[in-house]
């Protein structure tokens, strides 16, 4: 079955960087557009970034453009999110999602001021 396993979340300070990973299985990864979203109780779900199946095209939400970079390694069935210059407003649970909206359990990112 489809599995998406996110990792890399941590407690960091404002200005720090983190790289999240998402290992996919159970579907043809290199044929699927992939996305990162995040969720907080206060704001609900927010789409952050999407990447095309070959990885040659990406789009970003205005809130993260220029700070976050989405990438993928189709040989390793892995999706990444490089997050730089983190702020407390980036505190959330982060999920990867395939083009059908399926997602994993998420990984928690907490940014202290």
C-alpha positions in Angstrom: 0.0 0.0 0.0 1.0 3.6 -0.3 3.3 4.8 2.4 4.7 8.3 3.0 7.1 8.7 5.9 8.2 12.1 6.8 11.2 12.9 9.0 13.6 15.6 9.9 11.4 17.8 12.1 13.0 19.3 15.2 13.0 22.1 17.8 15.2 24.9 16.4 15.8 28.6 17.0 14.7 31.4 14.7 17.1 31.8 11.8 18.1 28.1 11.8 17.7 25.7 8.9 16.2 22.2 8.6 15.8 19.7 5.9 12.7 17.5 5.9 12.6 14.2 4.1 9.7 12.0 2.9 10.3 8.5 1.8 7.6 7.1 -0.5 6.6 3.6 -1.3 3.7 1.7 -2.8 3.2 3.8 -5.9 5.3 4.9 -8.9 7.0 7.8 -7.3 8.7 9.3 -10.4 5.3 9.6 -12.1 3.7 11.6 -9.3 3.8 15.3 -8.6 4.5 15.8 -4.9 3.8 18.5 -2.4 4.6 19.7 1.1 1.9 21.1 3.3 1.8 22.1 6.9 -0.9 22.2 9.5 -1.4 24.1 12.8 -4.5 24.1 15.0 -4.8 27.9 14.6 -4.4 28.2 10.8 -5.4 24.8 9.6 -3.7 23.4 6.5 -1.4 25.5 4.3 0.1 24.3 1.0 3.8 25.2 0.8 5.3 23.8 -2.4 4.8 21.4 -5.2 7.3 19.7 -7.6 6.8 18.0 -11.0 7.4 14.3 -11.4 10.9 14.7 -13.0 11.7 17.5 -10.5 12.3 20.2 -13.1 9.4 22.5 -12.1 8.4 23.7 -8.7 6.0 26.2 -7.2 5.9 27.9 -3.8 3.5 29.7 -1.5 4.3 33.3 -1.0 4.9 32.7 2.7 7.9 30.4 2.0 9.2 31.5 -1.4 12.8 32.3 -1.2 13.3 30.5 2.1 12.1 26.9 1.3 13.2 24.7 -1.5 11.5 21.5 -2.6 13.4 18.8 -4.3 13.3 15.1 -5.0 15.5 12.1 -5.7 13.5 9.7 -7.9 16.2 7.1 -7.5 15.7 7.0 -3.8 11.9 7.6 -3.9 12.5 10.6 -1.6 11.1 14.1 -1.4 12.9 16.9 0.4 12.1 20.3 1.8 15.0 22.5 2.6 13.9 25.2 5.0 16.1 28.2 5.7 15.7 31.3 7.9 13.0 29.7 10.0 10.7 31.9 12.1 8.3 31.0 14.9 5.5 31.3 12.3 6.9 28.2 10.6 6.0 26.1 13.7 3.7 23.4 12.4 3.4 19.7 11.6 4.7 19.2 8.1 3.4 16.6 5.7 4.3 15.4 2.2 1.5 14.6 -0.1 1.2 12.8 -3.5 -0.9 14.1 -6.3 -3.9 12.2 -4.9 -3.7 14.0 -1.6 -2.4 11.0 0.3 0.0 11.9 3.0 2.0 10.5 5.9 1.9 11.1 9.6 3.9 14.2 9.4 6.9 15.6 11.3 6.8 18.4 13.8 8.8 21.5 13.4 9.0 23.9 16.3 10.8 27.2 16.0 11.6 29.2 19.1 12.2 33.0 19.1 
